[in-house]
């Protein structure tokens, strides 16, 4: 998952799609969009589910990165003779 900076927040690339969330302090009637090939589709029903999924994946990605870094810092053990 790759994140790219936008003027009004974060755009998240999901394969060939780009998810652009609604601005943080917008009204409940403003929705984010999912874009592919320059064609945006406003997310009305599925945006909360997609946002929860992306948030969960971000937490998992950070935890995995933390564990990966700590695993590479372990001392190398000599092989058994």
C-alpha positions, -999 to +999 in steps of 0.1 A: +000+000+000+015+033-010+005+067+003+008+099-016+005+134-002-025+155-013-034+191-006-064+180+015-051+148+031-039+114+020-046+095-011-040+057-008-030+036-039-046+002-038-034-017-069-048+001-099-072+022-078-066+054-058-088+060-027-092+097-018-109+101+015-133+129+023-117+158+041-115+152+078-139+179+089-164+177+060-201+171+065-215+136+066-229+141+030-194+145+016-178+112+006-144+100-005-138+087-040-122+056-056-105+064-088-092+042-117-079+056-149-091+091-141-127+081-135-137+088-099-166+070-082-181+086-050-182+061-022-215+064-003-222+031+015-188+014+014-165+043+024-166+035+062-157-002+055-129+008+031-115+034+056-116+008+084-098-017+062-071+008+053-067+018+089-064-018+100-039-026+072-018+004+082-016-008+118-006-042+106+020-028+082+036-007+110+036-036+134+052-059+108+078-033+100+086-029+137+090-067+141+110-070+109+135-044+121+138-059+155+143-094+139+172-081+117+189-066+148+192-100+165+228-112+168+239-139+143+244-172+159+272-196+149+260-227+131+262-259+151+293-279+145 
